[in-house]
Amino acid sequence: MIYLNIIYDFLMIGMLSFGGGYTTIPMVKDIVEKYDVLNIEMLENFIAISESTPGPIAINLATFVGNEIGGVCGGVIATICEVLPAFLIILIFVKFFKKYIDNENVKFALSIIRPCIVGIIMAVGAGMFVSNLFPYVSEYIKIKDNIEVKKQFIDVAKLIDSTMYLNQIDRMKIELVEYKLIIIKCVIITICVILAMFLYKKILKKKLSSIKTIILGAILGIAINYIL
């Protein structure tokens, strides 16, 4: 049954992922949320690995996720099902696309698809940034609120021996600083990468490749972690 689900899920991705490999990420995310063996953090790791390794990100991602869901067979099935619809569609396009390329309906359909693809890719990027940053922000706010509650408890109860609570507050303050530092690091790395991409395109008149962006992010991460 698991293999039938993999076939169905990845055939749908292969048929509907217009706009390149990055547009498959939201659909793969839906699959990840569907199975208990995966979580969003693992998906983000898979995306990083898929982009860093040779080959199209969509195919690499299908292999990684399929393998995690159904083992080696699951990885093979997911990869084949991901590629098969695109392969068949390209064959059809080669046969008929030139004939209909100047058709007004075809042009209109493509003009609608393009902005949708841009929106999907932007949503994925923003979503991944928030999903990485928000857990730290959420934990930071939770610890900060706990500190205030414990302070009020000590003041209201007028405890004779409040050493235990004061020690807990001190520990939470240390955790607060650690989470604050992580948030600052995430924001600095993101801003630096965006700035580097902008300057690269402005100065060299070409786009910074995905591999170079990943390498830059890794170097910045190591450097900032060492400095801070």
C-alpha positions, 0 to 999 in steps of 0.5 A, spaced: 500 500 500 505 504 501 508 503 494 501 505 491 501 511 495 508 513 493 506 512 485 500 516 486 503 522 490 510 523 485 506 522 479 501 528 481 508 532 483 511 530 476 504 532 472 503 538 476 510 541 477 510 547 472 516 552 473 522 547 475 524 543 481 523 549 486 516 549 485 515 541 487 517 543 494 510 545 496 508 539 494 513 535 497 512 538 503 505 536 503 507 529 502 512 530 508 506 532 512 502 526 510 507 521 513 509 520 520 516 518 518 518 525 516 518 532 519 519 539 516 526 539 519 528 533 515 525 536 509 529 542 509 535 538 510 533 534 504 532 540 500 539 542 502 542 536 500 538 535 493 541 542 491 548 541 493 549 534 489 549 533 482 542 533 478 536 536 478 533 538 485 526 535 484 529 528 482 534 528 487 529 530 492 524 525 490 529 520 491 531 522 498 524 523 500 521 516 497 527 512 500 525 515 507 518 513 506 519 506 503 526 504 503 530 503 497 524 501 492 520 507 495 526 511 492 526 508 486 519 508 485 519 516 487 524 517 482 521 514 476 514 517 477 517 524 478 520 523 471 515 519 467 510 525 466 515 530 464 518 525 460 511 524 456 509 531 456 516 533 453 515 528 448 508 531 446 510 538 446 516 536 441 510 533 437 505 539 437 508 545 441 511 548 435 504 548 431 501 551 437 506 556 440 503 562 436 496 560 438 493 566 443 490 561 448 496 557 449 500 564 450 494 566 455 495 560 459 503 561 459 502 568 461 498 566 467 502 560 469 508 564 469 506 569 475 503 563 479 510 560 479 514 566 481 509 566 487 510 559 489 517 559 489 517 566 493 512 563 498 517 557 499 523 561 500 519 565 505 516 559 508 523 556 509 526 562 512 520 563 517 520 555 519 527 556 521 527 562 525 520 562 528 521 556 533 527 560 536 523 566 536 517 562 539 522 559 545 525 566 546 518 569 548 516 563 552 522 563 556 521 571 557 514 570 559 516 564 564 521 569 567 516 574 568 511 569 571 517 566 576 519 574 578 511 575 580 510 569 584 516 570 588 514 577 589 507 575 591 508 569 595 514 573 599 518 566 600 523 566 605 527 561 601 527 563 594 533 561 592 531 555 588 526 560 583 532 565 583 537 559 580 531 557 575 531 564 573 538 565 572 538 559 568 532 561 563 536 568 562 542 564 560 537 560 555 534 567 553 541 569 551 543 563 547 536 563 543 537 571 542 544 569 539 541 564 534 536 569 532 541 574 530 545 569 527 540 567 522 538 574 521 545 576 519 546 570 515 540 571 511 541 579 510 548 577 508 546 572 503 541 576 500 546 582 499 551 578 496 546 575 491 544 583 489 551 585 489 554 579 485 548 580 479 549 588 480 557 588 479 558 581 475 551 582 471 549 575 472 546 571 477 549 567 483 548 560 482 545 556 487 551 552 489 555 558 490 549 561 494 549 554 499 557 555 499 557 562 501 551 561 506 555 555 509 562 559 510 558 565 513 555 560 518 561 558 520 564 565 520 559 568 524 558 562 529 566 563 530 565 570 531 559 570 535 
